[in-house]
Each structure stands twice: as structure tokens, then as C-alpha cells.
């Protein structure tokens, strides 16, 4: 999730655990700082753009390492605030601040390596968008009231309500995702379209309009949309996946790494100048994707691998957001495309 959301969750947990035993502003400040620490790994350069992407949310997001780190970090917090009598409460607060960060990240589709050092499997449920104002707002309001009221009984109730409502919202996202998947599978069955994999993902900033991504067995992938108010089944557009090109490049370390990290939701294409691009189909929408990488050149007779570099072509944000708002209420509205 985004940094503001992680700060809000960490602060709310600090208030909830410290309760009457600590000062509200200390709980909020500590929670805001501790909850953002796992994301400092984003500043590490691993040598190329694909390694930087796939090694984010790795050791710094592993539950085992974070549990170990909670002990010296608690010692530091207790020393700063000079509250040795609250060691147990501070440890519980710090531990929850650290562990809820990757657990919340796992609700997004990116990929969080929770089980290191035993497994580097990137977990991603994809039931909430990386920025969802409704989830964050409940936490901010609850913590804000608690801070203003110095965590008195009423302030703590507001803070607890924010935590409960935000958690229920995550549950709502899981339910909505299952509904979107059921509609996708019904539409594929009605069309007689076989599918290898099907994914339902929320579009930007909401949980009402869902993007559907389908990997087909015939070197293609499908994209469709369904909004919860829709009366009919979703319609799909088909795009080439580039499996022949992938077969030529599958042993390239960068290509193999991204293909595994995306759980097979990739697309490859060769540009007119010979550059080879691999795309993560999970984040963004056709034709704008968050993660696209040039991995070298394919000149037919031979390949020229190169350190992966990220393509940064920002989408027309205003156009996409307007479409999302209108599409929620109009299932006949097609998605925006390049002119």
C-alpha cells in the first residue's frame, strides 16, 4: 500500500496498543515512523530495473525478519521515550506496526515475499488497489480524533472504530473480487473460451469497478471489466501475448525473473527498432502499464541482452479516472485507448 496508508495504520495500532498507558502523540509518531521502515528497501539499487522491482518487498517485508527486528527496535523506542515500564506494550505495538505492513501489502497484487528466508514466493491477493481512499480515511479519522482527545476513552473508541471499519473494508474487497471472478468465469464459459489463468483486480482508487485479466492457451490474453452494478456479463478484448518471443528469451535472467514474479501474467513484444519489451499485465490497463521493461534487442539472427530498463510512459490519468467514474454506472462504455 502507499506510504500514507501505512503511516495511518501504524499510528492507529500505536494508539490501540498503548491506550491509557502512553501519550497519544508518542504512539502516533512512533507508529508513523515504524510502519514506514519496511519500504526503505525501495532505495536499494540491485543493478537493473527488474531486480529492483522484484526485490522490493523482500527481506524487509518478511514476517520472520521483522519479528526479530522488533526487539532491538523496541529497545530503541523505549530508550527514546524513557518508558522502560512499558516495554511489553511497546514491543507489541512495534511488532504489530512492522508485521501489518507486509500483510496489508499482500492484499495488493504487487507481490510480497512474506516467508523469507524459507521461501521467496511473492504473495499478492489483489483485492485492494495500492491506494484506496476509503480504507485510509477510516484510519485517519479514528486516529485524528484520538490524538485530539489525547486518547481518552472516547478517542480510543474512535480509533478502534477506524481499525474495525478499515478491516471490514478489506473483507468487502475480498467479497467483491470473488463476485468479479465469478462473472469472468461465467462470461468465458458462455463464449466457450478456455482459460489458463483468470485474475480480477480493482481499478484505481475504488472497489466497484474490476479489471479482468485472462491468460488463454492460444498465445493470447484477454482484458475485460465488470462493475458491481452491471446487469450483464463482462466482454473481453483479445491481445497477443508473444509466446514465441518469450521462448527465445525465456532463459534470460531478467525475463525469467519477471515471468516468475508475475505468476505468468506477462506479455512480450518486439518494437520496430528491435528492442524487446516484457510487460507485467497485472498493474495498469491496456495500453498503459505500470511496469514495462526493455531487456535487450532481438535482431532475428541473434539476441543482444542488456540490463533491464524501465519504460516510463505515464497514462492520461485524468482520462482514465473520468472513464472509471462513468464506467461504474454504464457497462456499455468502452475503455479509453490510444488515439
C-alpha positions in Angstrom: 0.0 0.0 0.0 1.0 3.6 -0.2 3.1 5.3 2.5 0.2 7.5 3.8 -1.9 4.3 4.4 0.9 2.5 6.1 1.5 5.6 8.3 -2.2 5.8 9.2 -2.3 2.0 10.1 0.9 2.2 12.2 -0.4 5.2 14.1 -3.8 3.6 14.8 -2.1 0.5 16.1 0.1 2.5 18.4 -2.9 4.3 19.9 -4.8 1.0 20.2 -2.0 -0.9 22.0 -0.6 1.9 24.2 -4.1 3.0 25.2 -4.2 4.9 28.5 -0.6 3.8 29.3 1.1 6.1 26.9 0.9 9.6 25.4 -1.2 9.6 22.2 1.2 11.8 20.3 4.1 9.4 21.1 2.1 6.4 19.9 1.1 8.2 16.7 4.6 9.4 15.9 6.2 6.1 16.7 3.6 4.2 14.6 4.0 6.5 11.7 7.8 6.1 11.6 8.0 2.3 12.4 5.3 1.4 9.9 7.2 3.0 7.0 10.6 1.3 7.8 10.0 -1.8 5.6 9.6 0.4 2.5 13.1 1.8 2.9 14.3 -1.1 0.7 12.9 0.8 -2.3 16.1 3.0 -2.1 18.4 0.0 -2.7 19.8 -0.4 -6.2 20.1 -4.1 -7.2 21.7 -3.4 -10.6 18.8 -3.3 -13.0 15.2 -2.3 -13.1 13.6 -5.8 -12.9 15.8 -6.8 -10.0 14.8 -3.5 -8.3 11.1 -4.3 -8.8 11.2 -8.0 -7.8 13.5 -7.5 -4.8 11.3 -4.8 -3.3 9.1 -6.2 -0.6 11.6 -9.0 0.0 13.6 -9.4 3.3 12.3 -6.1 4.7 8.8 -7.5 4.3 9.4 -11.0 5.7 7.5 -11.8 8.8 10.4 -13.7 10.4 13.0 -11.0 9.9 10.6 -8.3 11.0 9.8 -10.2 14.2 13.5 -10.4 15.0 13.9 -6.7 14.2 11.1 -5.7 16.5 13.2 -6.5 19.6 16.1 -4.0 19.1 13.7 -1.5 17.6 11.6 -1.7 20.7 14.7 -1.1 22.8 15.4 2.0 20.8 11.8 3.3 21.2 11.8 2.6 24.9 15.1 4.4 25.3 14.0 7.4 23.3 10.7 7.9 25.3 12.3 6.8 28.5 9.5 4.4 29.3 11.1 1.1 30.4 8.0 0.2 32.4 6.0 0.0 29.1 8.4 -2.4 27.4 5.8 -5.2 26.8 3.2 -2.8 25.4 5.8 -1.0 23.2 7.1 -4.4 21.9 3.6 -5.5 21.0 2.9 -2.2 19.3 6.2 -2.2 17.3 5.7 -5.8 16.3 2.2 -5.1 15.0 3.3 -2.0 13.3 6.0 -3.9 11.4 4.0 -7.1 10.6 0.8 -5.4 9.5 2.8 -3.5 6.8 3.6 -6.6 4.7 0.3 -8.2 5.5 -1.5 -5.2 4.1 0.8 -5.1 1.1 -0.1 -8.7 0.4 -3.7 -7.6 -0.2 -2.5 -5.7 -3.3 -1.3 -7.6 -6.4 2.3 -6.5 -6.5 4.0 -9.4 -4.7 5.2 -9.6 -1.1 7.8 -12.2 0.0 6.4 -12.9 3.4 8.0 -16.3 4.0 11.7 -15.5 3.6 14.2 -16.9 4.4 12.4 -20.2 3.7 10.5 -19.2 0.5 10.8 -16.3 -1.9 7.3 -16.8 -3.2 5.8 -13.3 -4.0 2.3 -13.3 -2.4 -0.4 -11.0 -3.8 -4.1 -11.3 -3.4 -5.1 -8.3 -5.4 -8.3 -7.4 -3.7 -7.5 -3.8 -3.0 -5.8 -1.1 -5.1 -2.5 0.1 -3.9 -4.2 3.5 -3.0 -7.7 3.3 -1.7 -9.0 6.4 0.0 -11.9 4.7 1.7 -9.6 2.3 3.6 -7.2 5.1 4.6 -9.8 7.6 5.5 -11.3 5.4 8.3 -7.9 5.1 9.9 -7.1 8.8 9.6 -10.4 9.9 11.1 -10.2 7.5 14.0 -6.6 8.3 14.9 -7.1 12.0 14.4 -9.9 12.1 17.0 -7.8 10.0 19.4 -4.9 12.4 19.0 -7.1 15.5 19.5 -8.7 13.9 22.6 -5.3 12.6 23.9 -6.5 9.0 23.7 -9.2 9.4 26.3 -12.0 6.7 26.4 -13.9 8.4 23.6 -10.8 8.9 21.5 -9.8 5.3 21.8 -13.3 4.2 20.7 -12.9 6.3 17.6 -9.5 4.8 16.9 -10.8 1.3 17.4 -13.8 2.1 15.1 -11.3 3.2 12.4 -9.4 -0.1 12.7 -12.6 -2.1 12.6 -14.1 -0.3 9.6 -10.9 -0.4 7.6 -10.6 -4.2 8.3 -14.2 -4.7 7.2 -13.4 -2.8 4.1 -10.7 -5.3 3.3 -13.2 -8.0 3.7 -15.6 -6.2 1.4 -12.8 -6.2 -1.2 -12.3 -9.9 -1.0 -16.0 -10.5 -1.5 -16.2 -8.1 -4.4 -13.2 -9.8 -6.0 -14.9 -13.2 -5.8 -18.0 -11.8 -7.5 -15.9 -10.3 -10.3 -14.1 -13.6 -10.8 -17.4 -15.5 -10.9 -18.7 -13.1 -13.6 -15.5 -13.5 -15.6 -15.7 -17.3 -15.5 -19.4 -17.2 -16.4 -18.6 -15.0 -19.4 -15.8 -17.3 -20.6 -17.9 -20.3 -20.2 -20.8 -18.7 -22.2 -18.3 -17.8 -25.0 -16.7 -21.2 -25.0 -13.3 -19.6 -24.3 -10.8 -21.8 -22.4 -8.6 -20.0 -19.9 -5.3 -20.9 -18.3 -5.5 -18.3 -15.6 -8.0 -15.6 -14.5 -7.4 -12.6 -12.4 -9.7 -9.9 -11.0 -8.2 -6.6 -9.9 -9.7 -3.4 -8.6 -9.3 -0.3 -10.8 -7.7 2.8 -9.4 -8.9 4.2 -6.0 -12.1 2.0 -5.7 -13.5 -1.4 -5.3 -16.6 -1.1 -7.5 -15.0 -1.5 -11.0 -12.9 -4.5 -11.5 -10.4 -5.3 -14.3 -10.3 -8.9 -15.5 -7.1 -10.4 -17.0 -7.3 -13.8 -18.6 -4.4 -15.9 -20.0 -5.6 -18.1 -22.8 -3.9 -21.3 -24.2 -3.6 -19.9 -27.7 -0.8 -17.3 -27.3 -3.1 -14.6 -26.1 -4.5 -12.7 -23.2 -7.9 -11.1 -22.6 -8.9 -7.9 -20.8 -12.4 -7.0 -19.6 -14.2 -5.0 -17.0 -17.1 -5.6 -14.7 -18.6 -3.1 -12.2 -20.6 -4.4 -9.3 -23.8 -2.6 -10.5 -23.5 -4.3 -14.0 -26.5 -6.3 -15.1 -24.7 -8.3 -17.8 -21.6 -10.4 -18.1 -18.3 -8.7 -19.0 -17.0 -8.5 -22.5 -13.3 -9.2 -23.4 -10.8 -7.8 -25.8 -8.0 -10.1 -27.0 -4.3 -9.2 -27.3 -1.2 -11.2 -28.4 1.0 -12.4 -25.6 4.2 -13.1 -27.5 4.9 -16.7 -26.5 7.2 -17.3 -29.5 9.3 -14.3 -28.5 9.3 -15.5 -24.9 10.6 -18.9 -26.0 13.6 -17.2 -27.4 14.2 -15.1 -24.3 13.0 -17.4 -21.5 16.5 -18.2 -20.3 17.4 -14.6 -20.0 17.7 -13.9 -16.2 15.6 -10.7 -16.3 12.9 -12.3 -18.4 12.7 -15.5 -16.3 12.7 -13.4 -13.1 9.7 -11.2 -14.1 7.8 -14.1 -15.6 8.0 -15.9 -12.3 7.3 -12.8 -10.2 4.1 -12.1 -12.2 2.9 -15.7 -11.9 2.6 -15.9 -15.7 0.8 -12.6 -16.2 3.3 -11.2 -18.7 3.4 -10.0 -22.3 6.3 -9.7 -24.6 6.7 -7.7 -27.8 9.4 -6.6 -30.2 9.5 -2.9 -31.2 10.3 -1.7 -34.7 13.9 -1.0 -33.7 14.4 -4.5 -32.4 14.1 -3.7 -28.7 12.3 -6.4 -26.7 9.8 -5.4 -24.1 8.4 -7.5 -21.3 5.3 -6.2 -19.5 3.6 -7.0 -16.2 0.0 -7.3 -17.1 -1.3 -7.1 -13.6 -0.8 -3.4 -12.9 -2.2 -0.7 -15.2 -4.5 -1.4 -18.2 -4.2 -1.7 -21.9 -2.3 0.1 -23.4 -0.8 1.8 -20.2 1.0 -0.4 -17.8 3.0 0.4 -14.6 5.8 -2.0 -15.2 7.3 -2.4 -18.7 11.0 -3.2 -19.3 13.3 -3.3 -22.2 15.6 -6.3 -21.8 17.7 -6.1 -25.0 17.4 -6.4 -28.8 16.2 -9.2 -31.0 17.7 -8.9 -34.4 16.5 -12.2 -35.7 19.8 -14.0 -36.2 20.9 -13.2 -32.7 19.9 -11.6 -29.5 21.6 -8.8 -27.6 20.6 -8.9 -23.9 21.1 -5.7 -21.9 20.5 -4.6 -18.3 16.7 -4.2 -17.9 15.5 -0.6 -18.1 12.0 0.5 -17.2 9.8 2.2 -19.7 8.1 5.2 -18.1 5.1 6.4 -20.2 2.6 7.9 -17.8 -1.0 7.2 -18.7 -3.5 10.1 -19.3 -4.6 10.0 -15.6 -7.5 12.4 -16.0 -8.9 10.5 -18.9 -8.6 7.1 -17.1 -10.2 8.4 -13.9 -13.1 10.0 -15.8 -13.7 6.8 -17.6 -13.7 4.8 -14.3 -16.3 7.1 -12.7 -18.6 6.9 -15.8 -17.9 3.2 -16.4 -19.2 2.2 -12.9 -22.7 3.3 -14.0 -22.6 2.5 -17.7 -21.5 -1.0 -18.6 -21.6 -0.2 -22.4 -18.8 2.4 -22.1 -15.6 1.0 -23.7 -12.2 1.7 -22.0 -10.0 4.5 -23.3 -7.5 3.7 -26.0 -4.6 5.5 -27.7 -5.8 7.9 -30.4 
